[in-house]
């Protein structure tokens, strides 16, 4: 018996909407079940934009309204949600999230040919395998699970007895001290934000460095910037959390940290409990192969929370689900960005990973932002752009910390994803922009002594010498 759809998407999330639109572009028959989901744009994304705003206020004193807001936030420390200052911040954050959700509206999906089902459902085994919604069985060639996320909470002794915060917690007060348990981007972003608002912040990381997947050189530069602003970094595993007289006592190895509040930022996990995954023989916790298939090859899963990775996974799933499952997810091709000040962004292999794979064929190029005009104008010369390349010009990775790092990375990300070699990038970029640092690195590459085209350069030098000898 023929099925009704090419793809049924479960979850009105960023990944779900992107997959549905991509499938509709291929003229596939697609249904999207909302599953009580809304595209999640974590509150910390909007909050993090305040970090740079407050830094600008302190330096220029030109935004008097925002300056008063900052003063009010300090004055309203320990106030409740009814505080006018905090209420304004929360309304602003909610407005940003609402505006962004319009991009993923059901009307947009319907206009693209996607059938949007405003309900919830679950997988069923009988009378036929499918996804049942209000008594109607949706039968499809493939299914995509793209449900909403919730913060991942670790198993720490005493944690559940503590009134802890997460990156999505609304601001109800500005604590005097805050301990952030994290290894994720959100934790680092919020650490700087709260520090600039006057909170005494301790960042607790169970790794040798903050942001463990980032290049160590870049991560340590960011850590130095945070420590300059008063953020303390403690490395170690949290063993236990207790509450003594409204203070949280965090045990890390042989040391203890006292804080008014604890914030958990250890990544995200999907809501899966209501889907009846057993009916499709999908094992929980869900583990996928490189093609993003679950233990049932017809059921795919997008589990990433950040927007870039979610859309990347959605595109892989659509190609595999609609046609032949031959595309694999390579997460080194997706960019990462932390909305700190300075920003940190990276894509591809780190220096150590590249050296493990390619040995002496790896060349590392570095440029300080102190040589770039725009950071000089903005007095933000703290920064570094680091490119990992092979001798033939293949770009293996890019790692940046500094002004507009995310925008600069975009050009390199396109080059990596489309296998464009470094020598094919321009040396001239619009000026004054922070992206000029890429042009400087291209020039450095052209002059690098270990490049393989030394014979060509010698021939060029001989040709020019001969032409000079002919000139009168």
Secondary structure, 3 states (H helix, E strand, C coil): CCCCEEEEEECCCHHHHHHHHHHHHCCCCEEEECCCCCCCCCHHHHHHHHHHHHHHHHHHCCCHHHHHHHHHHHHCCCCCCCCHHHHHHHHHHHHHHHHHHHHHCHHHHHHCCCEEECCCCEEECCCCCEEEECCEEECEEEEEECCCEEECCCCCECHHHCCCEECCCCCCCCCCEEEEEECCHHHHHHHHHHHHCCCEEEEEECCCCCCCCCCHHHHHHHHHHHHHCCCEEEECCEEEEEEECCEEEEEECCEEEEECEEEEECCEEECCHHHCHHHHCCCCCCCCCCCCECCCCCEEECCCCCHHHHHHHHHHHHHHHHCCCCCCCCHHHCCEEECCCCEEEEEECCHHHHHHHHHHHEEEEEEEHHHCHHHHHCCCCCCEEEEEEECCCCEEEEEEEECCHHHHHHHHHHHHHCCCCHHHCCCCCCCCCCCHHHHHHHHHHHCCCCCCCHHHHHHHHHHHHHHHHHCC
